[in-house]
Amino acid sequence: MSDPSQPQYPGAPAGQPVPPAGAAPGPAYAGQPGVPMAPPPKKSKAGRIILIVIAAVLVLCLGGAAVTFFLVRDTVGEVIEATQTRLVTPDTLAGRELNTDPTFQGLAEEVATGLAADVPESTSSIGAFYGDIEQENLVMIAGVSGVMADPDQELADATEGDATGLGMTDVTDVDAGPKGGSARCGDADLEGIPGGVCVWASRGALVMYVFYFSTGEEAAGSLVEIRDAVEQTS
C-alpha cells in the first residue's frame, strides 16, 4: 500500500511518490506531462472481409441451388460440355499470388466446403483469396460448377437489386469471353471499402469474384483472364 504522506508526481498514477531531491527521475509513462499517449492499435480489416465473404457465399448458394440436370430443350453438346466443366484454384490470379494466411485460407476452405454441401449436384466448387489486404490488392473468388438449368436467371438473381448484400451499383453487362455465357460487373460498398464485383454464369458454372479497393470497371477488365485461369473443361 502506498504511503499517503509521500507527495505524488503531478498527474502521476496514485501511489507513485516524488523521488527525493537529487534522485534520478522514475520511468516516463504515457500521459505524463511531456510524454505523448501511445497510439491505439491498428484495427484489422479481416472482420469486414469476413462479412463480405459470407454475403458472397450466400448469393452463390442460393443461385447454385438451381443446379440441376439438363432440360429437354438443351442441346446434347451444351450438356456434355457443362458436365465436363471444372473449377480450379491456380497459384496466381490476375497477377496476384494465392493468399496463404491461415485466416484467409480457413475462410476460403469454408466457402468451397459450404458450396459443395449446399449444391450436392455440383461437380466442383472453389473458394480462394489472392493478393494482400494490407497492400490493398486483395481478390476473393468463389464458384460452383454443374449443369445450370437457367444461367441467365442465375446471373439475374445474383446481381439484380441488392441480392449480394454488397450494395452493388452501376451494374452492367460485360463480355463473358470466348467460353460463352453471360457476365455482369458493378461497383460495391464492402463495409466501407470500395470494390468491384463480377459474376459470370454459363451452362456449366456460376462464379463470383470481388476486387477489394477497386471498381467494377477494373474488375471487369480481368474477367476473361480470371475465367481462363479457373474454369476448365476436362
Secondary structure, DSSP 8 states (H G I E B T S, - for coil): ---TTS-B-TT--TT-B---TTS------TTSTT----------SHHHHHHHHHHHHHHHHHHHTTB-S--TTS-HHHHHHHHTEEE---SEETTEEB---HHHHHHHHHHHHHHHHH-TT-SEEEEEEES-TTTT--EEEEEEES-BS-HHHHHHHHHSTTTTSS--EEEEEE---TT-SEEEEEEEEETTEEEEEEEEE-SSEEEEEEEETS-HHHHHTTHHHHHHHHEEE-
